[in-house]
Amino acid sequence: MITHESTFPVHRYSFIEKLLFQRVRFTPSKLAQELNGKTILITGASSGIGEQVAYLLQDFPVHLVLVARRKENLMRIKYEIEKNMATVTIVAADLRVNDELEELICLIQELPHGLDIVVSNAGLSINRSIYESLDRHHDFERTMAINYFAPVKMLLAFIPLLEKNNGQIINISTINAVLVPFPRWAAYQASKTAFDSWLRSTAIELQRNGVSTTSIYLPLVKTDMIRPTEAYDRMPAMCPKHVAKIICKSMYTKCKMYRPWWLPIGQISSVLFRGTIEKVMMKTTGRGNRRAGS
Ligand SMILES: NC(=O)c1ccc[n+]([C@@H]2O[C@H](COP(=O)([O-])OP(=O)(O)OC[C@H]3O[C@@H](n4cnc5c(N)ncnc54)[C@H](OP(=O)(O)O)[C@@H]3O)[C@@H](O)[C@H]2O)c1
Protein backbone atom coordinates (compact mmCIF):
# COMPACT_ATOMS: atom_id res chain seq x y z
CA MET A 1 0.00 0.00 0.00
CA ILE A 2 1.26 3.49 -0.80
CA THR A 3 1.73 5.70 2.25
CA HIS A 4 0.61 9.30 2.28
CA GLU A 5 2.04 11.87 4.64
CA SER A 6 -0.15 14.85 3.78
CA THR A 7 1.60 18.15 4.49
CA PHE A 8 3.02 16.94 7.83
CA PRO A 9 6.21 14.92 8.18
CA VAL A 10 5.83 11.42 9.67
CA HIS A 11 4.89 11.79 13.32
CA ARG A 12 6.77 9.24 15.42
CA TYR A 13 5.30 8.85 18.88
CA SER A 14 7.35 9.74 21.94
CA PHE A 15 7.23 7.48 25.01
CA ILE A 16 4.46 9.64 26.55
CA GLU A 17 2.45 9.60 23.30
CA LYS A 18 2.69 5.80 23.16
CA LEU A 19 1.20 5.68 26.66
CA LEU A 20 -1.52 8.22 25.91
CA PHE A 21 -2.54 6.99 22.46
CA GLN A 22 -2.78 3.24 22.55
CA ARG A 23 -2.50 1.18 19.40
CA VAL A 24 -5.67 0.10 17.67
CA ARG A 25 -6.24 -3.51 16.71
CA PHE A 26 -7.57 -3.01 13.23
CA THR A 27 -8.65 -6.01 11.16
CA PRO A 28 -8.79 -5.22 7.43
CA SER A 29 -10.69 -8.45 6.65
CA LYS A 30 -13.54 -7.40 8.97
CA LEU A 31 -13.65 -3.99 7.33
CA ALA A 32 -13.67 -5.53 3.86
CA GLN A 33 -16.60 -7.76 4.82
CA GLU A 34 -18.52 -4.81 6.27
CA LEU A 35 -17.86 -2.32 3.49
CA ASN A 36 -18.27 -4.36 0.33
CA GLY A 37 -19.96 -2.13 -2.28
CA LYS A 38 -20.82 0.63 0.18
CA THR A 39 -20.87 4.38 -0.40
CA ILE A 40 -19.03 6.49 2.16
CA LEU A 41 -19.23 10.28 2.29
CA ILE A 42 -16.25 12.01 3.92
CA THR A 43 -16.48 15.75 4.49
CA GLY A 44 -13.23 17.64 4.92
CA ALA A 45 -11.31 15.08 2.86
CA SER A 46 -8.77 17.46 1.32
CA SER A 47 -6.27 17.26 4.21
CA GLY A 48 -5.58 15.91 7.68
CA ILE A 49 -7.81 13.27 9.20
CA GLY A 50 -10.33 13.13 6.34
CA GLU A 51 -7.59 12.63 3.78
CA GLN A 52 -6.06 9.77 5.79
CA VAL A 53 -9.45 8.06 6.21
CA ALA A 54 -9.86 8.20 2.43
CA TYR A 55 -6.41 6.65 1.88
CA LEU A 56 -7.05 3.92 4.42
CA LEU A 57 -10.18 2.95 2.49
CA GLN A 58 -8.48 2.85 -0.90
CA ASP A 59 -7.89 -0.91 -0.83
CA PHE A 60 -11.55 -1.76 -0.22
CA PRO A 61 -14.35 -2.12 -2.78
CA VAL A 62 -16.12 1.11 -1.81
CA HIS A 63 -17.39 4.27 -3.45
CA LEU A 64 -15.94 7.31 -1.69
CA VAL A 65 -17.55 10.72 -2.00
CA LEU A 66 -14.92 13.24 -0.92
CA VAL A 67 -15.96 16.79 -0.09
CA ALA A 68 -13.98 19.96 0.66
CA ARG A 69 -13.25 23.35 -0.91
CA ARG A 70 -9.73 22.68 -2.24
CA LYS A 71 -10.49 20.95 -5.54
CA GLU A 72 -6.84 20.45 -6.49
CA ASN A 73 -6.22 18.48 -3.28
CA LEU A 74 -9.32 16.37 -3.88
CA MET A 75 -8.21 15.68 -7.47
CA ARG A 76 -4.76 14.57 -6.31
CA ILE A 77 -6.29 12.27 -3.68
CA LYS A 78 -8.77 10.79 -6.20
CA TYR A 79 -5.92 10.13 -8.63
CA GLU A 80 -3.91 8.26 -5.95
CA ILE A 81 -6.84 6.29 -4.59
CA GLU A 82 -8.15 5.15 -7.95
CA LYS A 83 -4.85 3.37 -8.61
CA ASN A 84 -6.28 0.94 -6.05
CA MET A 85 -9.68 -0.64 -5.48
CA ALA A 86 -11.95 2.18 -4.33
CA THR A 87 -13.80 4.49 -6.72
CA VAL A 88 -13.98 8.19 -5.91
CA THR A 89 -16.37 11.04 -6.62
CA ILE A 90 -15.09 14.45 -5.60
CA VAL A 91 -17.30 17.38 -4.72
CA ALA A 92 -15.55 20.73 -4.38
CA ALA A 93 -17.94 22.63 -2.16
CA ASP A 94 -17.96 25.15 0.64
CA LEU A 95 -20.45 23.51 2.96
CA ARG A 96 -21.33 26.88 4.51
CA VAL A 97 -22.75 28.03 1.19
CA ASN A 98 -26.34 26.91 0.84
CA ASP A 99 -26.31 26.32 -2.95
CA GLU A 100 -23.12 24.27 -2.75
CA LEU A 101 -24.47 22.17 0.11
CA GLU A 102 -27.72 21.66 -1.85
CA GLU A 103 -25.72 20.43 -4.85
CA LEU A 104 -23.99 17.85 -2.67
CA ILE A 105 -27.33 16.76 -1.24
CA CYS A 106 -28.83 16.34 -4.75
CA LEU A 107 -25.80 14.36 -5.94
CA ILE A 108 -26.06 11.95 -3.00
CA GLN A 109 -29.84 11.62 -3.32
CA GLU A 110 -29.42 10.54 -6.95
CA LEU A 111 -26.93 7.75 -6.21
CA PRO A 112 -28.55 4.45 -7.29
CA HIS A 113 -27.38 2.53 -4.21
CA GLY A 114 -27.94 5.37 -1.77
CA LEU A 115 -25.61 6.22 1.10
CA ASP A 116 -24.18 3.95 3.79
CA ILE A 117 -21.75 5.91 5.95
CA VAL A 118 -21.22 9.62 6.61
CA VAL A 119 -17.94 10.72 8.18
CA SER A 120 -18.75 14.23 9.38
CA ASN A 121 -15.24 15.60 9.61
CA ALA A 122 -15.05 19.04 7.92
CA GLY A 123 -14.23 21.64 10.53
CA LEU A 124 -12.69 24.98 11.34
CA SER A 125 -10.95 25.98 14.55
CA ILE A 126 -10.18 29.46 15.81
CA ASN A 127 -7.81 30.27 18.65
CA ARG A 128 -8.54 33.84 19.70
CA SER A 129 -9.02 35.64 22.98
CA ILE A 130 -12.48 36.95 23.66
CA TYR A 131 -10.87 40.41 23.97
CA GLU A 132 -9.56 40.11 20.41
CA SER A 133 -13.03 39.00 19.30
CA LEU A 134 -15.17 41.90 20.48
CA ASP A 135 -15.59 43.15 16.89
CA ARG A 136 -15.46 39.67 15.33
CA HIS A 137 -18.94 38.24 15.61
CA HIS A 138 -18.30 36.63 12.22
CA ASP A 139 -15.84 34.21 13.90
CA PHE A 140 -18.74 32.76 15.85
CA GLU A 141 -20.93 32.66 12.76
CA ARG A 142 -18.38 30.90 10.57
CA THR A 143 -17.49 28.25 13.13
CA MET A 144 -21.16 27.53 13.74
CA ALA A 145 -21.73 27.49 9.96
CA ILE A 146 -19.24 24.70 9.27
CA ASN A 147 -19.06 22.86 12.61
CA TYR A 148 -22.79 22.85 13.37
CA PHE A 149 -25.27 24.07 10.72
CA ALA A 150 -23.63 22.37 7.73
CA PRO A 151 -23.58 18.84 9.22
CA VAL A 152 -27.08 19.30 10.66
CA LYS A 153 -28.53 20.39 7.31
CA MET A 154 -26.68 17.64 5.46
CA LEU A 155 -27.82 14.93 7.85
CA LEU A 156 -31.44 16.05 7.86
CA ALA A 157 -31.39 15.27 4.14
CA PHE A 158 -29.43 12.02 4.50
CA ILE A 159 -31.19 10.36 7.43
CA PRO A 160 -33.88 8.78 5.20
CA LEU A 161 -31.15 7.39 2.90
CA LEU A 162 -29.14 6.07 5.83
CA GLU A 163 -32.26 4.42 7.23
CA LYS A 164 -32.78 2.48 4.00
CA ASN A 165 -29.24 1.04 4.17
CA ASN A 166 -28.95 0.62 7.96
CA GLY A 167 -26.23 3.23 7.73
CA GLN A 168 -23.89 4.97 10.13
CA ILE A 169 -22.98 8.54 11.06
CA ILE A 170 -19.46 9.08 12.41
CA ASN A 171 -18.80 12.45 14.00
CA ILE A 172 -15.22 13.63 14.39
CA SER A 173 -15.59 15.37 17.71
CA THR A 174 -13.10 16.71 20.23
CA ILE A 175 -12.33 15.86 23.84
CA ASN A 176 -13.02 19.53 24.62
CA ALA A 177 -16.72 18.88 24.03
CA VAL A 178 -16.80 16.92 27.30
CA LEU A 179 -14.19 18.71 29.45
CA VAL A 180 -13.87 22.09 31.17
CA PRO A 181 -13.77 24.51 28.18
CA PHE A 182 -10.39 26.06 27.38
CA PRO A 183 -10.04 29.84 27.21
CA ARG A 184 -9.42 31.38 23.74
CA TRP A 185 -11.35 28.60 21.97
CA ALA A 186 -14.93 29.76 22.63
CA ALA A 187 -16.01 29.84 18.97
CA TYR A 188 -14.57 26.41 18.15
CA GLN A 189 -15.57 24.63 21.33
CA ALA A 190 -19.11 25.98 21.42
CA SER A 191 -19.74 24.94 17.80
CA LYS A 192 -18.16 21.47 18.18
CA THR A 193 -20.07 20.91 21.42
CA ALA A 194 -23.30 21.97 19.71
CA PHE A 195 -22.99 19.32 17.03
CA ASP A 196 -21.76 16.68 19.45
CA SER A 197 -24.82 17.28 21.56
CA TRP A 198 -27.13 17.32 18.50
CA LEU A 199 -25.88 13.94 17.37
CA ARG A 200 -26.06 12.36 20.82
CA SER A 201 -29.55 13.70 21.18
CA THR A 202 -30.71 12.18 17.88
CA ALA A 203 -28.78 8.93 18.35
CA ILE A 204 -31.44 7.02 20.23
CA GLU A 205 -34.18 7.82 17.72
CA LEU A 206 -31.86 6.99 14.85
CA GLN A 207 -30.76 3.71 16.37
CA ARG A 208 -34.37 2.59 16.70
CA ASN A 209 -34.62 3.01 12.93
CA GLY A 210 -31.42 1.16 12.12
CA VAL A 211 -28.94 4.05 11.85
CA SER A 212 -25.87 3.80 14.09
CA THR A 213 -23.97 6.80 15.36
CA THR A 214 -20.36 7.02 16.51
CA SER A 215 -18.74 9.97 18.25
CA ILE A 216 -14.95 10.04 18.00
CA TYR A 217 -13.50 12.19 20.81
CA LEU A 218 -10.05 13.28 19.76
CA PRO A 219 -7.23 14.99 21.63
CA LEU A 220 -4.69 17.01 19.64
CA VAL A 221 -3.95 15.54 16.22
CA LYS A 222 -0.92 16.60 14.13
CA THR A 223 -2.72 18.27 11.22
CA ASP A 224 -2.84 21.70 9.62
CA MET A 225 -5.52 22.62 12.14
CA ILE A 226 -3.11 22.82 15.09
CA ARG A 227 -0.15 24.22 13.18
CA PRO A 228 -0.90 27.92 13.96
CA THR A 229 -0.72 27.34 17.72
CA GLU A 230 2.96 27.32 18.61
CA ALA A 231 2.41 25.87 22.10
CA TYR A 232 0.99 22.71 20.49
CA ASP A 233 4.33 21.94 18.82
CA ARG A 234 5.56 20.57 22.13
CA MET A 235 2.39 18.87 23.29
CA PRO A 236 1.50 15.20 22.80
CA ALA A 237 -0.58 14.78 19.66
CA MET A 238 -2.00 11.86 17.72
CA CYS A 239 -0.94 10.96 14.23
CA PRO A 240 -3.77 11.36 11.64
CA LYS A 241 -3.08 7.85 10.30
CA HIS A 242 -3.65 6.41 13.77
CA VAL A 243 -6.91 8.38 13.96
CA ALA A 244 -7.94 7.08 10.52
CA LYS A 245 -7.61 3.50 11.82
CA ILE A 246 -9.82 4.32 14.80
CA ILE A 247 -12.45 5.82 12.50
CA CYS A 248 -12.38 2.93 10.03
CA LYS A 249 -12.48 0.37 12.83
CA SER A 250 -15.70 1.99 14.06
CA MET A 251 -17.21 1.18 10.65
CA TYR A 252 -17.24 -2.53 11.54
CA THR A 253 -17.57 -2.37 15.34
CA LYS A 254 -20.34 0.32 15.12
CA CYS A 255 -19.18 1.42 18.59
CA LYS A 256 -21.09 4.38 20.03
CA MET A 257 -17.92 6.27 20.77
CA TYR A 258 -14.16 6.26 20.79
CA ARG A 259 -12.32 8.13 23.52
CA PRO A 260 -8.74 7.91 24.76
CA TRP A 261 -8.47 5.71 27.88
CA TRP A 262 -7.70 8.73 30.08
CA LEU A 263 -10.64 10.89 28.99
CA PRO A 264 -13.03 9.60 31.70
CA ILE A 265 -10.44 10.69 34.30
CA GLY A 266 -10.48 14.14 32.70
CA GLN A 267 -14.28 14.19 32.71
CA ILE A 268 -14.51 13.29 36.39
CA SER A 269 -11.80 15.87 37.21
CA SER A 270 -13.72 18.48 35.19
CA VAL A 271 -16.64 18.01 37.56
CA LEU A 272 -14.75 17.55 40.83
CA PHE A 273 -11.88 19.99 40.35
CA ARG A 274 -13.37 22.60 38.03
CA GLY A 275 -12.30 25.50 40.26
CA THR A 276 -8.69 24.31 40.48
CA ILE A 277 -8.50 23.62 36.75
CA GLU A 278 -9.83 27.11 35.99
CA LYS A 279 -7.24 28.67 38.32
CA VAL A 280 -4.45 26.85 36.46
CA MET A 281 -5.90 28.00 33.13
CA MET A 282 -6.03 31.59 34.37
CA LYS A 283 -2.29 31.47 35.06
CA THR A 284 -1.36 29.94 31.71
CA THR A 285 -3.76 31.64 29.28
CA GLY A 286 -2.52 33.76 26.41
CA ARG A 287 0.90 32.22 25.91
CA GLY A 288 2.47 30.71 22.86
CA ASN A 289 0.37 31.89 19.95
CA ARG A 290 1.93 32.11 16.50
CA ARG A 291 -1.18 33.63 14.98
CA ALA A 292 -4.88 33.56 15.67
CA GLY A 293 -7.10 31.18 13.70
CA SER A 294 -7.70 31.36 9.97
N1 LIG B 1 -6.39 18.44 14.68
C1 LIG B 1 -6.86 18.32 15.92
O1 LIG B 1 -6.14 18.50 16.92
C2 LIG B 1 -8.31 17.93 16.14
C3 LIG B 1 -8.70 17.55 17.43
C4 LIG B 1 -10.03 17.19 17.66
C5 LIG B 1 -10.93 17.19 16.62
N2 LIG B 1 -10.53 17.57 15.36
C6 LIG B 1 -11.53 17.61 14.30
O2 LIG B 1 -11.06 16.84 13.21
C7 LIG B 1 -11.70 17.31 12.01
C8 LIG B 1 -10.69 17.36 10.88
O3 LIG B 1 -9.70 18.33 11.15
P1 LIG B 1 -8.14 18.12 10.84
O4 LIG B 1 -7.44 18.10 12.13
O5 LIG B 1 -7.96 17.00 9.90
O6 LIG B 1 -7.77 19.53 10.16
P2 LIG B 1 -7.65 19.99 8.65
O7 LIG B 1 -6.54 19.29 7.98
O8 LIG B 1 -7.63 21.47 8.71
O9 LIG B 1 -9.00 19.49 7.99
C9 LIG B 1 -10.19 20.23 7.96
C10 LIG B 1 -10.97 19.80 6.73
O10 LIG B 1 -12.23 20.49 6.73
C11 LIG B 1 -12.42 21.05 5.45
N3 LIG B 1 -13.25 22.26 5.53
C12 LIG B 1 -13.05 23.33 6.33
N4 LIG B 1 -13.97 24.27 6.08
C13 LIG B 1 -14.77 23.78 5.10
C14 LIG B 1 -15.90 24.28 4.41
N5 LIG B 1 -16.37 25.50 4.66
N6 LIG B 1 -16.49 23.50 3.47
C15 LIG B 1 -15.99 22.27 3.19
N7 LIG B 1 -14.94 21.74 3.82
C16 LIG B 1 -14.33 22.49 4.76
C17 LIG B 1 -11.01 21.38 4.96
O11 LIG B 1 -10.95 21.41 3.53
P3 LIG B 1 -10.88 22.74 2.60
O12 LIG B 1 -10.04 23.72 3.33
O13 LIG B 1 -10.29 22.22 1.34
O14 LIG B 1 -12.30 23.16 2.44
C18 LIG B 1 -10.24 20.16 5.45
O15 LIG B 1 -10.34 19.11 4.52
C19 LIG B 1 -12.32 18.67 12.37
O16 LIG B 1 -13.72 18.53 12.49
C20 LIG B 1 -11.72 18.99 13.72
O17 LIG B 1 -12.58 19.79 14.51
C21 LIG B 1 -9.23 17.93 15.10
The ligand as a MOL file (V3000), in Angstrom:
LIG
                    3D

  0  0  0     0  0            999 V3000
M  V30 BEGIN CTAB
M  V30 COUNTS 48 52 0 0 0
M  V30 BEGIN ATOM
M  V30 1 N -6.3900 18.4400 14.6840 0
M  V30 2 C -6.8580 18.3180 15.9180 0
M  V30 3 O -6.1390 18.5050 16.9170 0
M  V30 4 C -8.3110 17.9320 16.1360 0
M  V30 5 C -8.7050 17.5480 17.4350 0
M  V30 6 C -10.0260 17.1930 17.6610 0
M  V30 7 C -10.9280 17.1940 16.6210 0
M  V30 8 N -10.5290 17.5710 15.3570 0 CHG=1
M  V30 9 C -11.5260 17.6080 14.3000 0
M  V30 10 O -11.0630 16.8450 13.2050 0
M  V30 11 C -11.7010 17.3110 12.0120 0
M  V30 12 C -10.6880 17.3600 10.8840 0
M  V30 13 O -9.7040 18.3300 11.1530 0
M  V30 14 P -8.1400 18.1240 10.8370 0
M  V30 15 O -7.4430 18.1040 12.1270 0
M  V30 16 O -7.9640 17.0000 9.8960 0 CHG=-1
M  V30 17 O -7.7710 19.5270 10.1640 0
M  V30 18 P -7.6550 19.9910 8.6460 0
M  V30 19 O -6.5370 19.2850 7.9790 0
M  V30 20 O -7.6290 21.4750 8.7090 0
M  V30 21 O -8.9990 19.4890 7.9870 0
M  V30 22 C -10.1860 20.2290 7.9610 0
M  V30 23 C -10.9750 19.8030 6.7340 0
M  V30 24 O -12.2290 20.4890 6.7350 0
M  V30 25 C -12.4240 21.0480 5.4520 0
M  V30 26 N -13.2460 22.2610 5.5290 0
M  V30 27 C -13.0500 23.3300 6.3290 0
M  V30 28 N -13.9710 24.2730 6.0790 0
M  V30 29 C -14.7720 23.7810 5.1010 0
M  V30 30 C -15.8990 24.2850 4.4080 0
M  V30 31 N -16.3740 25.5000 4.6640 0
M  V30 32 N -16.4890 23.5040 3.4730 0
M  V30 33 C -15.9910 22.2710 3.1940 0
M  V30 34 N -14.9360 21.7370 3.8190 0
M  V30 35 C -14.3280 22.4850 4.7560 0
M  V30 36 C -11.0100 21.3800 4.9560 0
M  V30 37 O -10.9540 21.4070 3.5270 0
M  V30 38 P -10.8800 22.7360 2.6040 0
M  V30 39 O -10.0350 23.7220 3.3310 0
M  V30 40 O -10.2860 22.2200 1.3380 0
M  V30 41 O -12.2960 23.1570 2.4450 0
M  V30 42 C -10.2390 20.1630 5.4510 0
M  V30 43 O -10.3440 19.1070 4.5180 0
M  V30 44 C -12.3250 18.6660 12.3680 0
M  V30 45 O -13.7180 18.5250 12.4910 0
M  V30 46 C -11.7220 18.9930 13.7170 0
M  V30 47 O -12.5780 19.7850 14.5130 0
M  V30 48 C -9.2340 17.9260 15.1020 0
M  V30 END ATOM
M  V30 BEGIN BOND
M  V30 1 1 1 2
M  V30 2 2 2 3
M  V30 3 1 2 4
M  V30 4 1 4 5
M  V30 5 2 4 48
M  V30 6 2 5 6
M  V30 7 1 6 7
M  V30 8 2 7 8
M  V30 9 1 8 9
M  V30 10 1 8 48
M  V30 11 1 9 10
M  V30 12 1 9 46
M  V30 13 1 10 11
M  V30 14 1 11 12
M  V30 15 1 11 44
M  V30 16 1 12 13
M  V30 17 1 13 14
M  V30 18 2 14 15
M  V30 19 1 14 16
M  V30 20 1 14 17
M  V30 21 1 17 18
M  V30 22 2 18 19
M  V30 23 1 18 20
M  V30 24 1 18 21
M  V30 25 1 21 22
M  V30 26 1 22 23
M  V30 27 1 23 24
M  V30 28 1 23 42
M  V30 29 1 24 25
M  V30 30 1 25 26
M  V30 31 1 25 36
M  V30 32 1 26 27
M  V30 33 1 26 35
M  V30 34 2 27 28
M  V30 35 1 28 29
M  V30 36 1 29 30
M  V30 37 2 29 35
M  V30 38 1 30 31
M  V30 39 2 30 32
M  V30 40 1 32 33
M  V30 41 2 33 34
M  V30 42 1 34 35
M  V30 43 1 36 37
M  V30 44 1 36 42
M  V30 45 1 37 38
M  V30 46 2 38 39
M  V30 47 1 38 40
M  V30 48 1 38 41
M  V30 49 1 42 43
M  V30 50 1 44 45
M  V30 51 1 44 46
M  V30 52 1 46 47
M  V30 END BOND
M  V30 END CTAB
M  END
